[in-house]
């Protein structure tokens, strides 16, 4: 190999290494801040029986989760 070929291959490898280390921009394109949380996300991963837009059901689920799921005092026995 000639010196020019080695130089071109070295530059190509260096450029490839720099391109591989870049980070994709995080613009948050899918986030809707203007919608209320009980409006839903359009995802299939929701609580069975809950309908998007049901504010009372959303609040009831949050209260139940706070009381029984995330309250350590109710989860431990003395």
N, C-alpha and C positions, 0 to 999 in steps of 0.2 A: 504494500500500500504506500501511496505517496503521502507526503506531509500534508498536502491539501485535503486529501480524503480523510485523514485522521482528524484534522481540524474541523471539517464539516460534521463528521460523526460525533465528535466531542461536543460541538455546539448543539447538535440535535438532541443528544442525551441530556445536556444541561437544560435546554428549553423544555424538554419533556418532564424533567424533574420539577421545574418551576411551575408548569401547568398543573401537575398532579397535586401540588401543595396549595392551590388556591381554594378559597371557600366560596360556596354559592351564596348570593345575597339573600338575606332573610327579610323579605318585604312584608310578610304576613298577609298575603293576598287572600287567603281563605277566611280570615277572621272578620266577623261582622260585629262591631262594637255597638251599633245603633239598635240592634234587636234585643229585646228582653230575654233573659236566660230561659224562661219557661216556653219560649217560642220554638225551642228544639233546634237541632243541628241538621236534620235531614238524614241522620244516620240510623241504621237498623239496630244499633246497640243501645236500646233504651229499656227502661223498666217495663215488664209485661203489663199491659192494661193502661199505661199512661199514653195520652194523646198529646201531640204537640199543640201548644197554646192553652193548655189546661192549667191556669195559674193556681187554682185551689189545690189541685192534685200535686202540683210541683211543690207548693209550700208544705203540704201534708207529708210528702216524701222526705223533704229536708228535715222536718221536725222529728220524724221517726228515725231517720239516719243519725241525727244528733243524739237522740235519747238512747237508742239501743245499740247502734253500731260504733259510735265514736266516743261514748261516755265510759271511761274506765271504771267509774264507781259502780255502774250497773253490771259490768262484765265480770268483776271480781267478786269472790265470795269471802266473807270475813269469818 
